[in-house]
Amino acid sequence: MRIAFIGPPGAGKTTQAEKTSDLLDVPVLTTGNILRDHKHEQTRYGTPAEYMETGRLVPDELINHIVDQQLQEPTYSRGVVFDGYPRTVNQAEHLHDRHPLDVVFLLEVQDHHIIDRINERLICPNCQKSYHLNYNPPKVYGVCDSCGTELTRREDDTQAILEEKIQTYREQTKALMEVYQAYGILQRIQADSDIETTWHQIKKVIQQMQDSQQQG
Ligand code: AMP
């Protein structure tokens, strides 16, 4: 199964993608993490950091190339959960021509929730696991559950970058909804409340898809 999560920054894409990955036992592909790992590498478009540090999207050609390469890895042969990709119509069409998705979850949240979630977000600089001080806290304050590294704030979680990312989302990513609606695979999810309430809606859709696959 190939699944993607789209939504504004702070909508909970990474958290819900991880839960989906656990349920289906298929890996998550988080484009933001891949770019963070290579952010100072020089490409013909400049370094990823130049885009990430201003809240802009890296060029489609670069991210499409990275994703194409990743998907050649055997680990993705059984399926993939995309977190943060696609983010533009060009990326969606590129993916659709090569590896069409089965379902796209659009996580819908109001603006004031976005700001709150970003302000309270922490990340592990080692394994990239993400936390929220209220909704998804680590077991030990300030320490990653998975690898024990001290948690930090993401470098791009500043007010100025967040505003730019919300603007970019409105201008470029929202148009994806129409694309996926036309493909007939868009699922709108109310993501304003807590993690488990959002997860319950997603799980229900996945289980319905699995049931209909078994019947067909
Ligand atoms: P994220 O962790 O998903 O918020 O991504 C962090 C940053 O990486 C974004 O603000 C973009 O600059 C870049 N990025 C991640 N995914 C993509 C993508 N699919 N297309 C373009 N830029 C991306």
Residues whose N, C-alpha, C, O or C-beta is under 5 A from the ligand:
A	BS01	AMP	T31 G32 L35 Y51 M52 G55 R56 L57 V58 I63 G84 Y85 P86 R87
